[in-house]
């Protein structure tokens, strides 16, 4: 694939969820080929509303403008950043010891106290006294993105000729995370040698990213060239993570991507990726039906929890 032919496709989710058999088949093919060739796809026609996105961004901007000592009240030590606040520079790419130039907040599954997974995930925490609207806006966005991810996973399974619900069922009540990221202006906060997000692959099955407030997202193609891949307003950029690639024997590879530093030290960026994870006990193990005659599994089976823990250590969120 040359730079001139490189292209991340845009698909319309309503074509799959509401279309004819022919519409669905076209959607499945376009989605799968874009993910196979680039690791990324852009999604329009979804039900994630502008109101949900803007409400969450407004709440985030208010929170990250708070004094550092107040933000750090919501930092949970030794949690791997599973919930609440993670301070500036805490996370780094697995092969880069320099901290990324960002701080963020994690929202996870909101489960009732009696649910079997509640004790494993723990409670979300909320800056209710400072920002009363934070919980409502971010939970609404979480739930909308979770529904969108489930539909995309159905289509990906069909592209791979797996049972339609085989991937989507892995993420029912999954350990998915909405990460609300603040990239401060470089004039205000900087680490020598740091970038907003070093080159990395995502850990999870798929990631959904509503349009960020500023550009900066780039992906690495198979020939080693970087390409800007920001979505238009209203689009969601989706990419395949390492868990999916591992589970399907690299038939859909995860793609290296980064967020580059801006051309101006005054620019601030916010983004809100939704990391779609399986439940902790789900086994990442390539289905036999995906293997061609003579093809061997490239990875040993591992639970999603064990894989996640391993990767969180590599990026500095678990010591």
C-alpha positions as CSV (number, residue, x, y, z in Angstrom):
1,X,0.0,0.0,0.0
2,X,1.5,3.3,-1.1
3,X,1.0,6.7,0.7
4,X,-1.2,7.7,-2.3
5,X,-3.5,4.7,-1.9
6,X,-3.6,4.7,1.9
7,X,-7.2,5.2,3.1
8,X,-9.1,4.8,6.3
9,X,-12.7,4.0,5.3
10,X,-15.8,5.6,6.7
11,X,-18.8,3.3,7.4
12,X,-22.3,4.2,8.4
13,X,-23.5,2.1,11.3
14,X,-27.1,2.4,10.4
15,X,-26.3,0.5,7.2
16,X,-25.6,-2.5,9.4
17,X,-28.2,-2.0,12.2
18,X,-31.1,-0.9,9.9
19,X,-30.2,-1.9,6.4
20,X,-31.1,-4.7,4.0
21,X,-29.1,-7.9,3.7
22,X,-27.1,-6.3,0.9
23,X,-26.5,-3.2,3.0
24,X,-25.2,-5.3,5.9
25,X,-22.9,-7.3,3.7
26,X,-21.4,-4.2,2.2
27,X,-20.9,-2.7,5.6
28,X,-19.3,-5.8,7.0
29,X,-16.9,-6.0,4.1
30,X,-15.9,-2.3,4.2
31,X,-15.4,-2.3,7.9
32,X,-13.4,-5.5,7.9
33,X,-11.2,-4.5,5.0
34,X,-10.4,-1.1,6.5
35,X,-9.4,-2.7,9.9
36,X,-7.4,-5.4,8.2
37,X,-5.5,-3.0,6.0
38,X,-5.1,0.0,8.3
39,X,-6.2,-1.1,11.8
40,X,-8.6,1.8,11.8
41,X,-12.0,2.8,10.5
42,X,-14.2,5.9,10.8
43,X,-17.8,5.4,11.9
44,X,-20.8,7.6,11.1
45,X,-24.5,6.9,11.5
46,X,-24.2,5.9,15.1
47,X,-26.3,6.9,18.1
48,X,-23.7,8.7,20.1
49,X,-25.2,12.2,20.3
50,X,-23.5,15.6,20.1
51,X,-25.1,16.5,23.4
52,X,-23.4,13.5,25.1
53,X,-20.0,14.4,23.7
54,X,-20.2,18.1,24.4
55,X,-21.6,17.6,27.9
56,X,-18.7,15.3,28.7
57,X,-16.1,17.6,27.3
58,X,-17.6,20.6,29.2
59,X,-17.4,18.6,32.4
60,X,-13.9,17.5,31.7
61,X,-12.7,21.0,31.0
62,X,-14.1,22.1,34.3
63,X,-12.5,19.3,36.2
64,X,-9.0,19.6,34.7
65,X,-9.0,23.3,35.4
66,X,-9.2,22.6,39.2
67,X,-6.1,23.0,41.3
68,X,-3.7,20.0,41.4
69,X,-4.3,19.3,45.0
70,X,-8.0,18.9,44.5
71,X,-7.6,16.7,41.4
72,X,-5.2,14.5,43.4
73,X,-7.9,13.8,46.0
74,X,-9.4,11.6,43.3
75,X,-6.2,9.6,42.6
76,X,-6.5,6.0,43.8
77,X,-3.0,4.6,44.7
78,X,-2.0,1.2,43.4
79,X,-5.2,0.8,41.4
80,X,-3.6,0.8,37.9
81,X,-5.6,3.9,37.2
82,X,-8.8,1.8,37.0
83,X,-11.0,4.6,38.3
84,X,-10.7,8.3,38.9
85,X,-7.8,10.6,38.3
86,X,-4.3,9.8,36.9
87,X,-1.8,12.6,37.2
88,X,0.2,14.2,34.4
89,X,3.2,12.1,33.1
90,X,2.2,8.9,35.0
91,X,1.6,6.8,31.9
92,X,4.2,6.0,29.2
93,X,4.3,3.7,26.2
94,X,5.7,0.2,26.9
95,X,9.0,0.9,25.1
96,X,9.4,4.5,26.1
97,X,10.2,5.4,29.8
98,X,9.4,9.1,29.3
99,X,5.9,9.9,30.6
100,X,3.2,11.1,28.1
101,X,2.2,14.7,28.3
102,X,-1.3,14.1,29.6
103,X,-3.5,13.6,32.6
104,X,-6.8,11.7,32.5
105,X,-9.9,10.4,34.3
106,X,-11.3,6.9,34.0
107,X,-15.0,5.9,34.1
108,X,-15.8,2.2,34.2
109,X,-18.8,0.0,34.4
110,X,-21.4,1.2,36.8
111,X,-22.6,-2.0,38.4
112,X,-25.0,-2.6,41.3
113,X,-23.4,-3.7,44.6
114,X,-24.8,-7.2,44.3
115,X,-23.3,-7.9,40.8
116,X,-20.7,-10.6,40.7
117,X,-18.2,-8.3,39.0
118,X,-18.7,-5.3,41.3
119,X,-16.1,-6.5,43.8
120,X,-13.5,-7.0,40.9
121,X,-14.1,-3.6,39.2
122,X,-14.9,-1.5,42.2
123,X,-16.9,1.7,42.3
124,X,-16.6,4.7,40.0
125,X,-15.7,7.8,41.9
126,X,-17.1,11.2,41.0
127,X,-16.1,14.8,41.6
128,X,-19.7,15.5,42.6
129,X,-19.0,18.5,44.9
130,X,-16.9,20.4,42.3
131,X,-18.8,19.3,39.2
132,X,-22.3,18.0,39.8
133,X,-23.0,17.2,36.1
134,X,-19.8,15.1,35.6
135,X,-21.4,11.8,36.4
136,X,-24.5,12.2,34.3
137,X,-22.6,13.4,31.2
138,X,-19.8,10.9,31.3
139,X,-22.0,7.9,32.1
140,X,-24.4,8.8,29.2
141,X,-21.4,8.9,26.8
142,X,-20.0,5.6,28.2
143,X,-23.2,3.8,27.6
144,X,-23.7,5.1,24.1
145,X,-20.1,4.2,23.1
146,X,-20.5,0.8,24.7
147,X,-23.6,0.1,22.6
148,X,-21.8,1.2,19.5
149,X,-18.8,-1.0,20.2
150,X,-21.1,-4.0,20.7
151,X,-22.6,-3.5,17.2
152,X,-19.2,-3.1,15.6
153,X,-18.0,-6.3,17.2
154,X,-21.0,-8.1,15.8
155,X,-20.0,-6.9,12.3
156,X,-16.3,-7.8,12.8
157,X,-17.3,-11.3,13.9
158,X,-19.3,-11.7,10.7
159,X,-16.4,-10.4,8.6
160,X,-14.3,-13.2,10.1
161,X,-17.1,-15.7,9.6
162,X,-17.5,-16.3,13.3
163,X,-20.9,-16.4,15.1
164,X,-22.4,-12.9,15.1
165,X,-22.3,-12.6,18.9
166,X,-19.0,-14.3,19.6
167,X,-17.0,-11.1,20.1
168,X,-19.8,-8.9,21.4
169,X,-20.7,-11.4,24.1
170,X,-17.1,-11.2,25.4
171,X,-17.7,-7.5,26.4
172,X,-21.1,-7.8,28.1
173,X,-20.5,-6.2,31.5
174,X,-16.9,-6.0,30.3
175,X,-14.1,-4.1,32.0
176,X,-14.4,-1.3,29.5
177,X,-13.1,2.2,30.3
178,X,-13.9,5.7,29.1
179,X,-10.7,7.7,29.4
180,X,-11.2,11.5,29.5
181,X,-7.8,13.0,28.6
182,X,-6.4,16.5,29.0
183,X,-3.3,17.4,27.1
184,X,-2.2,20.7,28.6
185,X,-0.5,23.5,26.6
186,X,3.2,22.7,26.3
187,X,4.0,26.1,27.7
188,X,2.4,25.2,31.0
189,X,3.5,21.5,31.4
190,X,6.3,19.6,29.7
191,X,8.6,16.7,30.3
192,X,11.9,16.8,28.4
193,X,11.7,14.4,25.5
194,X,8.0,13.8,26.0
195,X,5.1,13.7,23.5
196,X,1.4,13.8,24.1
197,X,1.0,10.1,23.5
198,X,4.1,8.0,22.5
199,X,3.7,5.5,19.7
200,X,1.8,2.5,21.0
201,X,-0.9,-0.1,20.3
202,X,-4.1,-0.2,22.4
203,X,-4.4,-3.1,24.9
204,X,-8.1,-3.8,24.4
205,X,-10.4,-5.3,21.8
206,X,-11.4,-2.1,20.0
207,X,-11.2,1.6,20.8
208,X,-13.8,4.2,19.9
209,X,-12.8,7.8,19.8
210,X,-15.3,10.7,19.3
211,X,-13.8,13.7,17.6
212,X,-11.1,15.3,19.8
213,X,-11.0,19.1,20.4
214,X,-7.8,19.4,18.4
215,X,-5.9,17.3,15.8
216,X,-2.9,15.3,16.5
217,X,-3.8,11.6,16.2
218,X,-1.6,9.7,13.7
219,X,-1.3,6.1,12.7
220,X,1.6,4.1,11.3
221,X,1.0,2.3,8.0
222,X,2.5,-1.1,7.0
223,X,5.3,0.7,5.2
224,X,6.4,2.8,8.2
225,X,4.7,6.1,7.2
226,X,2.7,8.2,9.6
227,X,-0.8,9.5,8.6
228,X,-3.2,11.9,10.3
229,X,-6.4,10.2,11.1
230,X,-8.6,12.6,13.0
231,X,-12.3,12.1,12.4
232,X,-14.7,14.8,11.3
233,X,-17.2,16.2,13.8
234,X,-19.8,13.6,14.5
235,X,-17.6,10.7,13.4
236,X,-16.0,8.1,15.7
237,X,-12.6,6.8,14.9
238,X,-12.3,3.1,15.8
239,X,-9.2,1.0,16.0
240,X,-8.3,-2.6,16.7
241,X,-6.4,-3.4,19.9
242,X,-3.9,-6.1,20.9
243,X,-6.6,-8.3,22.5
244,X,-8.5,-8.5,19.3
245,X,-5.4,-9.1,17.2
246,X,-4.2,-11.8,19.5
247,X,-7.7,-13.5,19.7
248,X,-8.0,-13.7,15.8
249,X,-4.3,-14.7,15.1
250,X,-3.4,-11.3,13.7
251,X,-6.0,-11.5,10.9
252,X,-6.9,-8.0,12.1
253,X,-3.7,-6.5,13.3
254,X,-3.5,-3.7,15.9
255,X,-1.9,-0.6,14.5
256,X,0.7,1.7,16.1
257,X,-0.6,5.2,16.6
258,X,0.4,8.3,18.6
259,X,-0.7,11.8,19.4
260,X,1.9,14.3,18.3
261,X,2.8,17.6,20.0
262,X,1.1,20.6,18.5
263,X,2.8,23.3,16.4
264,X,2.0,25.9,19.0
265,X,2.9,25.7,22.7
266,X,-0.5,27.4,23.5
267,X,-2.8,24.6,22.2
268,X,-4.7,22.5,24.6
269,X,-6.3,19.2,23.5
270,X,-9.0,17.0,25.0
271,X,-10.1,13.5,23.8
272,X,-12.3,10.7,25.1
273,X,-11.3,7.2,23.9
274,X,-13.5,4.4,24.9
275,X,-11.5,1.2,25.5
276,X,-13.7,-1.8,25.0
277,X,-12.5,-4.7,27.2
278,X,-13.8,-8.2,27.8
279,X,-14.9,-9.4,31.2
280,X,-11.8,-10.5,33.3
281,X,-12.4,-14.3,32.9
282,X,-12.7,-14.2,29.1
283,X,-10.0,-16.3,27.4
284,X,-8.2,-14.8,24.5
285,X,-7.7,-17.8,22.4
286,X,-8.0,-18.0,18.6
287,X,-11.1,-20.0,17.5
288,X,-10.2,-23.1,15.6
289,X,-12.5,-22.1,12.8
290,X,-10.3,-19.1,12.0
291,X,-7.3,-21.3,11.3
292,X,-6.4,-22.3,7.8
293,X,-5.1,-25.8,7.1
294,X,-1.7,-26.0,8.6
295,X,-2.0,-22.7,10.4
296,X,-0.9,-22.6,14.0
297,X,-2.0,-20.4,16.8
298,X,0.6,-17.6,17.3
299,X,-0.2,-17.0,20.9
300,X,-0.8,-19.0,24.0
301,X,-4.3,-18.6,25.6
302,X,-4.5,-16.0,28.3
303,X,-7.4,-14.4,30.2
304,X,-8.1,-10.8,29.4
305,X,-7.4,-9.9,33.1
306,X,-3.9,-11.5,33.0
307,X,-3.1,-9.8,29.7
308,X,-4.4,-6.4,30.9
309,X,-2.4,-6.7,34.1
310,X,0.8,-7.5,32.2
311,X,0.3,-4.5,29.9
312,X,-0.5,-2.1,32.7
313,X,2.8,-2.9,34.3
314,X,4.6,-2.3,31.0
315,X,3.1,1.2,30.7
316,X,3.7,2.2,34.3
317,X,0.2,2.2,35.7
318,X,0.9,-0.8,37.9
319,X,4.3,-0.8,39.7
